[in-house]
Amino acid sequence: MNVLIVDDQKAVVESLKNGIRWERLPVEKIYTACSAKEAKLVLMNFETDVLVSDIEMPEEDGISLCRWAKEKFEGLECIFLTSHAEFEYAKEAIRMGGFDYILQPVRYEEVEKVLLKAWEKISRQKKILQIMDTRKMVIQQRNTILDAMISKMLQGKEEDAGQIYSHFHEMFRTEYKDCGICPVLVQIRKWKKITNVWDEKLVRMVLCNVMEELFREEDGKAGVSCLRENRYWVFLILEKEKAGEELVRQKIMAFYQFIDSNMDFSIAVYPSDPLFEQDFVKAFNRLGQRADNNKDRQRGIYWEDIPDEIRETEEDPIEKSIQYIKQNLNKNISRTDVAGYVHLNEEYFSRLFKQETGATFKDYILMEKMKAAQKLLEKSRLSVSIIASKVGYDNFSHFSKMFKKVTNQTPQEYRKEKQKS
């Protein structure tokens, strides 16, 4: 504790500085000043916990000094020195924020007692602030805490994970009267773009921000953990009275729809049931199994367990486009046609097509047409011009040029070689 003594009489300042048994007090440094102006300079340049000031001073009195100091330095305690004539004045000083007052002439023992009382109050305040700062830091690091919890589960240390979950829940008890935590497993089903794939931190941030924004009116908070590729555990923290289960269900649905419609990835969501889960070990195992049973990683919200049998596979847009191409090789197939058929943007369709087939749309069409032409040349007696038309070429010379580009032979050479063999 650091103390500043202020009195316009230098003799009083020296008397207090030399007469108080500082060694009996938890005081580290003692500062002195003989005016409010000088005291302000000390306060602005040195950390001070207690201001001991005379009330009656020329230019600026002790009450005005205390008022200024209280506004500038949170937690500063003020002790006033006053004469009997100024007793009512001193009581007013206490009401406006002074810690205590001491009647003059000053008795050193009384000053020591008041300083000890001030120290006890300061210590309590510092402990509270320390707890609040620690709690704030812990909340800011909640994703790290959740990572540790998920790590324990993956290592099979369920008891340790359960204890971490209990501590995590306890962190919010002072903030929420009846705190509830809803674990939600989010599985990235498929990336929509082959370029600019997000890193894990960005995905965490997006999932957390979207969830918190949806529950902003309910003062909801969220933490996100990810220790397995494309699996993110989102922990929604809420006041149960502010958000019943029906509201939570509606907003988790909104969370899914927003991510699926606006992000570069589609997701499957597995909310905890019951929503406000007390036993995370059970939730982890149950939701993990639910995700494992979604063998084809179909997008959607899964409120209940998925049967163990293999689910019907959702038709993939690229597989659908490939089937369309094979059924329409006799036509001049355009990217616009196929992208429209599978209801995708052309640019996005092109990137996705190359990602899943390894070939550009144009090259893939060419290869499929030439494969079909090769079969016809081998197994039929149709003329080359008719074969060209059957694979969508009206111009015979152009067909021959493309065929040779792929096979290094003209159609006639290819047919002759295959018929010999």
Secondary structure, DSSP 4 states (H G I P E B T S, - for coil): -EEEEE-S-HHHHHHHHHHS-GGGTT--EEEEESSHHHHHHHHHHS--SEEEEES--SSS-HHHHHHHHHHHSTT-EEEEEE-GGGHHHHHHHHHTT--EEEESSPPHHHHHHHHHHHHHHHHHHHHHHHHHHHHHHHHHTHHHHHHHHHHHHHTT-HHHHHHHHHHHHHTTTTT-TTEEEEEEEEEEEEES-SSSPPPHHHHHHHHHHHHHHHTTTTT-EEEEEEEETTEEEEEEEEETTTS-HHHHHHHHHHHHHHHHHHSSEEEEEEE-SSSS-S-HHHHHHHHHHHHHH-TT---EE--SPPPSSPPPPPPPHHHHHHHHHHHTTTS---HHHHHHHTT--HHHHHHHHHHHHSS-HHHHHHHHHHHHHHHHHHH----HHHHHHHTT-S-HHHHHHHHHHHHSS-HHHHHHHHHH-
